[in-house]
Amino acid sequence: MLNFRKMRGWGKKVFTPITIMLIPHSKTRPVNLKIPFMVILTVLVLSCLGVASVFSMAVRTVEYYRLQDQVSQYGREFSEINRLVASLEQDKITFKRLFSLETKQEVLESMDPPDSGSIDLEKLKLQIQTTIETVVEIKDYLHEQRDIHLSTPRGFPVEGYISSRYGMRTKPGHRHKEFHSGIDLAAPAGTPILATADGIVSFSGRSGANGNLIVLEHGRGYATFFAHNKQNLVKLSQKVKRGEVIGYVGSTGNSTGPHVHYEIWKYGQAVNPFQYVTGGS
């Protein structure tokens, strides 16, 4: 009975009307509004819930834009990584063609296993940067090797045959021996003489017993000499490429017939051209 009375008491309080008086500034009469306490309480509760809901939506909106910025950043980083990987892939193809490398299987097998399901972008960037530095070193090495290749004399300067080799020989028209510092390549007069390496003309003109002489400097310590020419086609300081025609076979100077006296010098010393014309250098 006591609990029932208490419940009736609370019920009366809840539904007891509250009078709200509105007093206008004009001369009109005040307005009295009677609103049950339960209605006011319900409005307050709903207002609090509405404010909480709006605040929650604002927080989620901020979080959404933050995540969107993060995703955009990841997208830019992955685009950069894809570009770097594409560049490295192209370099790999070039190096494989140059060095006949094996597949990437050994490289992949030597990589550390992943420690989680996520991607460590900073670590990946560091690995790619290290690889790029290695690629740059390889490229520098290849450029250096290319320069060495282009400056090293290779092949015959004329289409002919060796009529006199490098070393001691009996001087033509004499009985005594002499050291022959090059090779003589016999060919019909007017046969084109070709540069055997990229270089620059350091001499082109008449040179006593050598007749018409051409001297090319190739760098890396190499120089080549072409003597007894019928005609020189190059001038002092002119740049030439391997295979370019620089003159024609003749028999000028001290010569017993049309040929090219061909010498190769390395760091100021005459070397045997035979190993260079046969591709053994």
ABEGO torsion letter per residue (X at the ends): XAAAAAAAAAAAAAABBBBBBBBBABABBBBBBBBBAAAAAAAAAAAAAAAAAAAAAAAAAAAAAAAAAAAAAAAAAAAAAAAAAAAAAAAAAAAAAAAGBBBAAAAAAABBBBABABBBAAAAAAAAAAAAAAAAAAAAAAAAAAAAAAABBBEBABBBBBABBBEBBBBBGBABBBBBABBBBBBBBGBBBBBABBBBBABBEBBEAAEBBBBBBAEGGBBBBBBGBABBABBBGBBBBBGBBABBBBABEBBAEBBBBBBBBBGGBBBBAAAAAAGAX
